Amino acid sequence: MIELRLAHRDDLETLVPLVMAYHRFEEVDMPEPVVREAVAPLLGGSDHGRIWLIHHEGKCAGYIALCLGYSIEFAGREAFIDELYLHEQYRGRGIGRAAIQEVVRQAAPLGVRAVHLEVGRENEAAQQFYSAMGFAPRSRYFLMTRYLDGKE
């Protein structure tokens, strides 16, 4: 149904508009040069993670990014599905589900012991979708962030 293709440097011109569209959707204010800089370390796969273009019936439907880290609590590598974006016409057709399943499958050989993701508190539809995919809220914990570059 879908093909995930690892994004490489020559995919940057396809990928950047997708990331910019996702950021508009999520109201993330990030200038294009910063998007390019942020995406570059994931291209071709690295210790930082992977980013894949999602193809459906030969057309680029979106992308999914997996960023890698390490956790003592999980006794090894952990990963975040950092971003998942599908063009609107591809949503609700099982493509996102298939992409997540494939990324989780590809994470295991990388030594990943847990995969996390964030979802908006008010986005109940997305919460139900991710719950159905096997993700569960960690109600004992609350994600908190401190920016080191002066951002809010």
C-alpha positions as CSV (number, residue, x, y, z in Angstrom):
1,M,0.0,0.0,0.0
2,I,2.8,2.4,0.8
3,E,6.5,2.7,0.3
4,L,8.8,4.4,2.8
5,R,11.9,5.6,1.1
6,L,14.8,6.9,3.3
7,A,15.4,10.5,2.4
8,H,18.8,11.5,1.1
9,R,20.4,14.9,0.3
10,D,18.9,14.9,-3.2
11,D,15.4,14.7,-1.6
12,L,15.8,18.0,0.3
13,E,13.9,20.1,-2.2
14,T,10.9,17.6,-1.9
15,L,11.2,17.4,1.9
16,V,11.5,21.1,2.9
17,P,8.1,22.1,1.5
18,L,6.5,19.1,3.3
19,V,8.1,20.1,6.6
20,M,7.0,23.7,6.1
21,A,3.4,22.5,5.4
22,Y,3.5,20.4,8.6
23,H,4.8,23.4,10.6
24,R,2.1,25.6,9.3
25,F,-0.5,23.0,10.2
26,E,1.0,22.7,13.8
27,E,1.6,26.5,14.1
28,V,5.4,26.0,14.4
29,D,7.3,29.1,13.5
30,M,10.5,28.0,11.9
31,P,12.1,29.8,9.0
32,E,13.0,27.7,5.9
33,P,16.8,28.0,6.4
34,V,16.4,26.6,9.9
35,V,14.2,23.8,8.6
36,R,16.9,22.9,6.1
37,E,19.5,22.9,8.9
38,A,17.4,20.8,11.2
39,V,16.5,18.2,8.5
40,A,20.0,17.8,7.1
41,P,21.5,15.5,9.9
42,L,18.7,13.0,9.3
43,L,19.2,12.6,5.6
44,G,20.6,9.2,4.6
45,G,20.2,8.0,8.2
46,S,22.6,8.8,11.0
47,D,23.0,8.4,14.8
48,H,20.5,11.2,15.1
49,G,17.7,9.3,13.3
50,R,16.0,8.8,10.0
51,I,13.5,10.6,7.8
52,W,11.5,8.8,5.2
53,L,9.3,10.1,2.3
54,I,6.0,8.3,2.3
55,H,4.9,7.2,-1.2
56,H,1.5,6.0,-2.1
57,E,0.7,4.8,-5.6
58,G,3.9,6.3,-6.9
59,K,3.3,9.8,-5.5
60,C,4.8,11.5,-2.5
61,A,2.1,11.6,0.2
62,G,4.2,13.0,3.1
63,Y,7.0,12.1,5.4
64,I,7.8,10.7,8.8
65,A,10.8,11.4,11.0
66,L,12.3,9.2,13.8
67,C,14.8,10.8,16.1
68,L,17.1,8.7,18.3
69,G,18.2,9.1,21.9
70,Y,19.2,7.0,24.9
71,S,17.3,6.3,28.1
72,I,18.5,4.7,31.3
73,E,14.8,4.0,32.2
74,F,14.4,2.0,29.0
75,A,17.8,0.4,29.2
76,G,18.9,1.5,25.8
77,R,18.0,3.5,22.8
78,E,14.7,5.2,22.5
79,A,13.2,7.1,19.6
80,F,10.6,9.8,19.0
81,I,8.4,9.9,16.0
82,D,9.2,13.6,15.8
83,E,7.1,14.5,12.9
84,L,4.5,12.7,10.7
85,Y,2.8,14.6,7.9
86,L,0.5,13.6,5.1
87,H,-1.0,15.8,2.5
88,E,-4.7,16.2,3.2
89,Q,-5.9,14.0,0.4
90,Y,-3.9,11.1,1.9
91,R,-5.3,11.3,5.4
92,G,-7.8,8.8,6.7
93,R,-6.8,6.1,4.3
94,G,-4.5,4.0,6.5
95,I,-1.3,5.5,5.1
96,G,-0.3,7.1,8.4
97,R,-1.0,3.8,10.2
98,A,1.1,1.8,7.7
99,A,4.0,4.4,7.9
100,I,4.1,4.2,11.7
101,Q,4.0,0.4,11.6
102,E,6.9,0.3,9.2
103,V,9.0,2.9,11.1
104,V,8.5,0.9,14.4
105,R,9.5,-2.2,12.5
106,Q,12.7,-0.5,11.2
107,A,13.5,0.9,14.7
108,A,13.9,-2.5,16.3
109,P,17.1,-3.4,14.4
110,L,18.5,0.0,15.4
111,G,18.3,-1.2,19.1
112,V,15.4,1.0,19.9
113,R,13.6,-0.2,23.0
114,A,10.8,2.3,23.2
115,V,9.2,4.7,20.6
116,H,7.5,7.9,21.8
117,L,5.5,10.6,20.2
118,E,3.8,13.8,21.3
119,V,0.2,14.6,20.5
120,G,-1.8,17.8,21.2
121,R,-3.8,17.6,24.5
122,E,-7.0,18.7,22.7
123,N,-6.5,16.5,19.7
124,E,-8.7,13.6,20.8
125,A,-8.9,12.1,17.3
126,A,-5.1,11.8,17.1
127,Q,-5.0,10.4,20.7
128,Q,-7.4,7.7,19.8
129,F,-5.5,6.9,16.6
130,Y,-2.2,6.6,18.4
131,S,-3.8,4.5,21.2
132,A,-5.1,2.1,18.6
133,M,-1.5,1.9,17.3
134,G,-0.3,0.7,20.7
135,F,0.9,4.1,22.1
136,A,-0.2,4.8,25.7
137,P,0.0,8.0,27.7
138,R,2.4,8.0,30.6
139,S,0.2,9.7,33.0
140,R,2.8,9.8,35.7
141,Y,4.9,12.1,33.6
142,F,4.5,15.5,32.0
143,L,6.9,16.5,29.2
144,M,8.6,19.7,30.0
145,T,11.1,21.7,27.8
146,R,13.8,24.2,28.5
147,Y,15.1,26.0,25.4
148,L,18.8,26.7,25.4
149,D,18.8,29.2,22.6
150,G,16.5,31.8,24.1
151,K,13.3,30.6,22.4
152,E,10.2,30.4,24.5
